[in-house]
Amino acid sequence: MLDITRPDARVAALGGLIDYAGLFPPAALGMADAVAEYRAARAGGDAWMVERFLCPVGRLEELAAVLMPTMASGEAAWRLSAIAAGTDLDADVAAIEAFDTELSGGATIELVETKVPPDDLAGWAARAVAMLDRMVFFEIPWAGDLAGSFDALVAVRESSGRILGAKLRTGGLAAGDFPSPEAVAAFLAGCRDRSLPMKATAGLHHPVRHLDPATGFVHHGFLNLLVGAALAVRGEDAAAIAAVLADDEPGAFQFDRTGIRWRGTTAGISDLQAARRGLFVAYGSCSFDEPVEDLTALGVLPVAS
């Protein structure tokens, strides 16, 4: 088990990196099973890597019905992110407020993540931050006018005085749903340049970029994204970031207590802390065991004794 009380690049990089998304495909667990898996992750030896439970806004009532009877005395309050479809903001706000009332003290919706209407990013974002008293991450398309989308979010941030973030979808059910390394690098650099924290979702099933033999799709790796974010906060340009994102050789990434080395470039603890604090907040994973097992196989995490 990793000693998380001592300075360690692995803790700086991976601490709270994973938001548990067991309700979502491809796992698509039932509510009771997802609650049990997240609870087990929170109680395990690698609990320091798992952060929030992701729940669709439309299933918050179902979550409350499963969670309330099973909350143990003394169990720490659950930290949640509510995922909104971006179609009915009034209904989303009502569902979130109802959950807040029902689970007061037992669970806290810290974040809201929402898709946005394609033709009304600025208006939707302005309404959302006005109606929701918590941080909101807006899923914006990586194709098209990315700079314009970022600038619209910045305008809402400046007019509202609220902290908000961007969300990147890195995969899906078709090859065209997977952005290129250059597109992801542009997203990272754009967020960095505008001081926008970001979250990522979909397709980040393994640490390093790889071909999924079942689908033929090339998936991004969460370690690639993590190192790319660390280089971004150090001021590297999009081309340098894209080179990290495109690397599919697991042996190119080496961890120790002092940093992550990637092909002669080192991201130290301070770089990783800055990346996690101000840029790459977390990513959603439908499994917690899988990334832990992969990181252990790569030698990043110690083998459980």
GIBELLIN-V144682 format. One record per residue. RES is the residue in one letter. PSI is psi in radians with two decimals (NA if undefined). OMEGA is omega in whole degrees, -180 to 180 (999 if undefined). Layout:
[[RES,PSI,OMEGA] [RES,PSI,OMEGA]]
This chain:
[[M,2.40,-179] [L,2.37,177] [D,1.76,-175] [I,0.00,179] [T,-0.17,-179] [R,2.63,177] [P,2.23,-176] [D,2.28,-179] [A,-0.57,-180] [R,-0.67,178] [V,-0.74,179] [A,-0.66,-176] [A,-0.76,-167] [L,-0.19,-178] [G,2.08,179] [G,0.38,-176] [L,-0.52,-170] [I,2.11,168] [D,2.20,-171] [Y,2.16,-175] [A,0.75,-176] [G,-0.34,179] [L,-0.27,-172] [F,2.71,176] [P,2.65,6] [P,-0.16,-180] [A,-0.91,178] [A,0.86,-180] [L,2.73,169] [G,2.83,-175] [M,-0.79,-177] [A,-0.73,180] [D,-0.70,179] [A,-0.72,177] [V,-0.76,-179] [A,-0.71,-180] [E,-0.75,179] [Y,-0.70,179] [R,-0.70,178] [A,-0.70,179] [A,-0.69,-180] [R,-0.43,-177] [A,-0.14,-175] [G,3.09,-177] [G,-0.30,179] [D,0.40,-177] [A,-0.41,-179] [W,-0.27,-180] [M,-0.30,-176] [V,2.44,-176] [E,-1.62,-170] [R,2.79,171] [F,2.18,-180] [L,2.26,-178] [C,2.27,174] [P,2.49,179] [V,-0.67,-178] [G,-0.14,180] [R,0.20,180] [L,-0.67,179] [E,-0.72,178] [E,-0.73,178] [L,-0.77,180] [A,-0.70,-178] [A,-0.59,179] [V,-0.69,-172] [L,-0.75,-173] [M,-0.82,-178] [P,-0.29,-174] [T,-0.02,180] [M,2.12,-180] [A,2.64,176] [S,2.22,179] [G,-0.07,179] [E,2.33,180] [A,2.51,-180] [A,2.46,178] [W,2.47,177] [R,2.19,-172] [L,2.74,163] [S,2.22,-179] [A,2.27,-175] [I,2.02,-177] [A,2.55,-177] [A,-0.30,179] [G,0.56,-180] [T,-0.47,-177] [D,1.56,-175] [L,-0.67,180] [D,-0.76,179] [A,-0.69,178] [D,-0.81,-179] [V,-0.73,180] [A,-0.74,-180] [A,-0.68,180] [I,-0.75,180] [E,-0.67,178] [A,-0.71,178] [F,-0.74,178] [D,-0.72,-178] [T,-0.76,-175] [E,-0.66,-176] [L,0.47,-178] [S,2.08,180] [G,-0.41,-178] [G,-0.47,180] [A,2.53,-178] [T,2.18,173] [I,1.76,-177] [E,-0.65,-174] [L,2.72,167] [V,2.33,176] [E,2.22,-174] [T,2.45,165] [K,2.87,-179] [V,2.59,175] [P,2.39,-174] [P,-0.40,-176] [D,0.19,-176] [D,0.85,-180] [L,-0.88,-175] [A,-0.78,-179] [G,-0.76,179] [W,-0.78,-179] [A,-0.71,-180] [A,-0.74,178] [R,-0.74,-177] [A,-0.80,-178] [V,-0.45,177] [A,-0.54,-174] [M,-0.36,-176] [L,2.18,-176] [D,0.82,177] [R,2.98,-177] [M,2.45,-180] [V,2.34,172] [F,2.23,-177] [F,2.13,178] [E,2.03,-179] [I,2.57,-177] [P,2.40,179] [W,-0.30,174] [A,2.72,179] [G,-2.60,-174] [D,1.33,-178] [L,-0.78,-180] [A,-0.71,179] [G,-0.68,178] [S,-0.80,178] [F,-0.80,-177] [D,-0.58,176] [A,-0.72,177] [L,-0.71,179] [V,-0.71,179] [A,-0.72,177] [V,-0.71,178] [R,-0.77,-177] [E,-0.63,-179] [S,-0.51,-177] [S,-0.39,-175] [G,0.26,-177] [R,2.54,173] [I,2.31,177] [L,3.02,-176] [G,3.05,179] [A,2.68,-180] [K,2.34,-178] [L,2.21,174] [R,2.06,-172] [T,0.16,180] [G,-3.04,-179] [G,-2.63,-174] [L,-0.01,180] [A,2.73,-178] [A,-0.62,-179] [G,-0.16,178] [D,-0.18,-176] [F,1.97,180] [P,2.66,177] [S,2.84,173] [P,-0.63,179] [E,-0.66,179] [A,-0.72,178] [V,-0.69,178] [A,-0.71,178] [A,-0.64,178] [F,-0.83,179] [L,-0.84,-178] [A,-0.67,179] [G,-0.72,176] [C,-0.77,179] [R,-0.80,-176] [D,-0.37,-178] [R,0.15,-180] [S,0.75,177] [L,2.03,172] [P,2.67,-179] [M,2.71,170] [K,2.80,179] [A,2.68,-180] [T,2.67,172] [A,2.22,172] [G,-0.13,-178] [L,1.10,-172] [H,-0.35,-176] [H,2.85,-175] [P,-0.66,-171] [V,2.55,179] [R,2.40,-172] [H,2.81,174] [L,2.21,175] [D,1.94,-176] [P,-0.42,-178] [A,-0.59,-176] [T,-0.38,-174] [G,0.09,179] [F,2.50,174] [V,2.10,-177] [H,2.56,172] [H,2.75,177] [G,2.48,-178] [F,-0.44,174] [L,-0.69,175] [N,-0.81,-178] [L,-0.68,180] [L,-0.83,179] [V,-0.66,176] [G,-0.70,178] [A,-0.69,178] [A,-0.72,177] [L,-0.62,179] [A,-0.81,-178] [V,-0.32,174] [R,-0.07,176] [G,0.15,179] [E,2.65,-179] [D,3.03,-174] [A,-0.57,-180] [A,-0.74,179] [A,-0.68,179] [I,-0.74,-180] [A,-0.60,180] [A,-0.68,176] [V,-0.78,-176] [L,-0.49,-177] [A,-0.15,-175] [D,2.16,-179] [D,0.36,179] [E,1.88,-179] [P,-0.63,-178] [G,-0.19,178] [A,-0.26,-178] [F,2.05,-177] [Q,2.17,178] [F,2.57,158] [D,-2.94,-175] [R,-0.45,-172] [T,-0.32,-178] [G,-3.09,173] [I,2.23,175] [R,2.28,176] [W,1.87,176] [R,0.90,176] [G,-0.15,177] [T,2.35,-179] [T,2.29,169] [A,1.94,-178] [G,3.13,-178] [I,-0.76,-178] [S,-0.65,177] [D,-0.77,-178] [L,-0.69,177] [Q,-0.74,179] [A,-0.70,179] [A,-0.77,-178] [R,-0.61,-177] [R,-0.69,-171] [G,-0.13,-175] [L,-1.29,-175] [F,1.63,-173] [V,-0.83,-175] [A,2.92,170] [Y,2.65,-180] [G,2.31,178] [S,2.30,-180] [C,-0.09,175] [S,2.49,171] [F,-0.65,-179] [D,-0.68,-175] [E,-0.88,178] [P,-0.60,177] [V,-0.79,180] [E,-0.73,-180] [D,-0.76,-180] [L,-0.59,176] [T,-0.75,179] [A,-0.55,178] [L,-0.12,-179] [G,0.14,179] [V,-0.76,176] [L,2.55,179] [P,2.64,175] [V,2.31,-180] [A,2.36,-179] [S,NA,999]]
